[in-house]
Amino acid sequence: MVFTVKDMTVKAGQELTISGKVKSGCELFSINLGHDSNTTVLHFNPRFCYGSDNNVIVCNSNIGGWGEEQKEYSFPFQQGGEFKVSISFNNEQFYIKLPNGTMMSFPNRSGDDSFKYFDVQGDVKVQVVKLK
């Protein structure tokens, strides 16, 4: 399943919150933020069981090619469970609040202060999207 939003500008200092439910048997899902489907500045990818990755969050960016992965081993997601992820950023960092309240960060490799595209991919059902 893919949930896509185009032409909704998210600016530095704003908070994008996505709530949903992970389907049973989900191997991985991703939240992608960028300028379009080909330029992903934040690829947020919880992996339950994918290749050699088990219960890990992988973050990356694809700006003319994939960068170096960053892994977070705090994994508050459950198959069949609900989740809420909040993302805010400035021109240097993304700040991601996980469902258990843990904060993680990932570098804003583009240095840009606004994005107009995001999608959610994988075996999840998006229930609420908020921008404030």
C-alpha positions as a printed Julia matrix, in Angstrom:
132×3 Matrix{Float64}:
  0.0    0.0    0.0
  1.2    3.52  -0.79
 -0.26   6.69   0.72
  1.06   9.76  -1.16
  0.69  13.5   -0.55
  1.96  15.94  -3.19
  2.04  19.74  -3.15
  1.55  20.12   0.6
  4.48  22.21   1.75
  6.09  21.18   5.02
  8.39  23.92   6.31
 11.22  23.96   8.83
  9.82  24.38  12.33
  6.53  22.65  11.52
  5.66  19.2   12.82
  4.3   16.44  10.59
  2.55  13.69  12.55
  1.48  10.42  10.98
 -0.65   7.91  12.88
 -1.69   4.51  11.69
 -1.8    0.8   12.22
  0.83  -1.76  11.24
 -0.72  -4.81   9.6
 -0.04  -8.29  10.97
  2.86  -9.93   9.16
  4.38  -6.6    8.09
  8.08  -6.98   7.22
  8.81  -3.24   6.86
  7.26   0.11   6.07
  8.6    3.54   5.25
  7.8    7.2    5.59
  9.52   9.25   2.88
  9.83  13.04   2.82
 11.31  15.08  -0.01
 10.71  17.18  -3.1
  9.18  14.4   -5.22
  9.18  10.6   -5.51
 12.74  10.66  -6.91
 14.32  12.92  -4.27
 13.92  11.49  -0.78
 15.59  13.6    1.88
 14.3   11.45   4.77
 13.66   7.74   4.29
 12.38   6.48   7.68
 12.17   2.7    7.45
 11.14   0.5   10.43
 12.11  -3.1    9.61
 10.53  -5.96  11.54
 12.24  -8.68   9.52
 13.9   -7.69   6.26
 17.08  -9.37   5.07
 19.55  -9.3    7.96
 17.67  -6.43   9.69
 15.35  -7.38  12.55
 13.51  -4.84  14.71
 15.6   -1.87  13.59
 14.8    1.55  12.13
 16.88   2.44   9.08
 17.12   6.07   7.95
 18.67   7.23   4.71
 18.33   9.76   1.9
 18.26   9.43  -1.87
 19.5   12.66  -3.45
 20.88  11.47  -6.78
 21.74   8.12  -5.14
 21.34   6.49  -1.75
 23.54   7.77   1.07
 24.91   5.99   4.1
 22.32   4.24   6.27
 21.85   5.22   9.9
 20.33   2.59  12.19
 18.33   3.06  15.39
 17.82   0.03  17.6
 15.08   1.49  19.79
 12.14  -0.23  18.08
  8.73   0.66  19.56
  6.66  -0.77  16.68
  4.55  -3.94  16.79
  2.96  -5.94  14.03
 -0.78  -5.43  14.37
 -0.2   -2.39  16.61
 -0.9    1.29  16.23
  1.82   3.91  15.83
  2.32   7.66  15.89
  5.46   9.27  14.45
  6.16  13.03  14.54
  8.78  14.62  12.29
 10.17  18.14  12.53
 13.31  19.59  10.98
 15.58  22.53  10.28
 18.16  22.92   7.52
 20.63  20.71   9.45
 18.64  17.91  11.13
 15.42  15.92  11.13
 13.98  15.16  14.56
 11.75  12.1   14.79
  9.61  11.31  17.82
  8.91   7.59  18.01
  5.7    6.05  19.41
  7.3    5.44  22.83
  8.47   9.06  23.11
 12.09   8.32  22.18
 13.65  11.03  20.0
 16.04  10.27  17.17
 17.69  12.52  14.63
 18.95  12.23  11.09
 20.96  14.79   9.11
 19.13  16.97   6.6
 21.57  16.15   3.8
 19.94  18.57   1.34
 20.02  21.54   3.73
 16.61  22.62   2.42
 13.99  24.18   4.67
 10.81  23.04   2.9
  9.52  19.92   1.19
  6.3   19.31  -0.72
  6.11  15.53  -1.02
  5.73  12.64   1.37
  4.52   9.08   1.17
  3.99   6.09   3.41
  4.71   2.69   1.89
  4.31  -0.87   3.13
  1.85  -2.94   5.12
  0.42  -0.11   7.2
 -2.86   1.76   7.2
 -2.51   5.53   7.59
 -5.29   6.84   9.83
 -4.34  10.46  10.6
 -1.96  13.04   9.1
 -1.48  16.35  10.95
  0.68  19.33  10.1
  1.18  22.09  12.67
